[in-house]
């Protein structure tokens, strides 16, 4: 058993589980409040579309983590992790997003690097030998 691979898989599962739960929580608070006034400049949506997109993406992320942990649809989990990196890089780097200061830039950079590291873990998850039943 590759210890590095196990650590990377666990990191990836935790990263995407927490991300999914945060997305669900943000959208739930917005839905409960009734005003679709979220402003997340790094994402391509706004208004109600943003709220429901966060809810759907959060739920999808949590479901894919659960399936990957169980050993099914690991390729979908890997693709999900690539999509997350794509959204982060496009939203923070290749968009008109403006950082409020150097501290926010470094937080975004750490978030992007953490998601890239989670892709490595998702790769190990995808390439893991199927569990014997």
Secondary structure, DSSP 4 states (H G I P E B T S, - for coil): --HHHHHHHHHHHHHHHHHHHHHHHHHHHHHHH-------TTSS--HHHHHHHHHHHHHHHHHHHHHHHHTS-HHHHHHHHHHHHHHHHHHHTSSS---SSHHHHHHHHHHHHHHHHHHHHHHHHHHSPPPP-
